[in-house]
């Protein structure tokens, strides 16, 4: 396993996780439909407030979504 990881240039732990079937890629709560729904709102916030970082954008987005009883976490998943 060490030789394979050296040749591929990846960590051994990554190969071991993949071989054991524990590698899952994206988080299970990620949904592309959420991206399509939230992206226009995020773009509008960024256009209006160009100096905002991701934390302030998420806070602003959460204030907008509070009326619907939703909130967004840092990874973009809706809670």
C-alpha positions in Angstrom: 0.0 0.0 0.0 2.9 2.3 0.7 4.4 2.0 -2.7 1.0 2.6 -4.4 0.4 5.7 -2.4 3.9 7.0 -3.3 3.3 6.4 -7.0 -0.1 8.0 -7.0 1.0 10.8 -4.7 -1.8 10.4 -2.2 -2.0 9.6 1.5 -2.0 6.0 2.5 -4.9 6.7 4.9 -7.0 7.9 1.9 -6.3 4.6 0.0 -7.1 2.5 3.1 -10.4 4.4 3.7 -11.4 4.0 0.0 -10.5 0.3 0.1 -12.6 -0.2 3.2 -15.6 1.5 1.6 -15.7 4.3 4.1 -14.9 7.1 1.7 -18.1 9.0 1.0 -17.1 12.0 -1.1 -19.5 14.9 -0.4 -21.5 15.0 2.8 -24.8 13.1 2.7 -26.8 16.3 3.3 -25.5 18.1 0.2 -28.2 18.7 -2.4 -27.6 20.4 -5.7 -31.2 21.7 -5.7 -30.4 23.8 -2.6 -27.5 25.4 -4.5 -29.8 26.3 -7.4 -32.4 27.8 -5.0 -29.9 29.7 -2.8 -27.4 30.9 -5.4 -29.5 33.9 -6.6 -29.9 35.1 -3.0 -26.2 34.7 -2.3 -25.3 36.6 -5.5 -27.7 39.4 -4.6 -26.1 39.8 -1.1 -22.6 39.7 -2.6 -23.6 42.3 -5.2 -25.1 44.7 -2.7 -22.3 44.1 -0.1 -19.1 43.4 -2.0 -16.9 43.5 1.1 -18.8 40.8 3.0 -16.9 37.5 3.7 -18.6 34.2 3.7 -19.6 34.4 7.4 -21.4 37.7 7.0 -23.1 36.5 3.8 -24.3 33.4 5.6 -25.6 35.5 8.5 -27.4 37.8 6.1 -28.9 34.8 4.3 -30.0 33.2 7.5 -31.8 36.4 8.5 -33.6 36.2 5.1 -34.5 32.5 5.6 -35.6 32.8 9.2 -39.2 33.7 8.1 -39.4 30.3 6.4 -38.0 28.5 9.5 -34.8 27.5 7.6 -31.1 28.3 8.1 -27.9 27.6 6.2 -24.7 26.3 7.8 -21.1 27.0 6.7 -21.1 24.1 4.2 -24.2 25.4 2.5 -26.6 22.7 3.8 -30.0 23.8 4.9 -31.0 22.8 8.4 
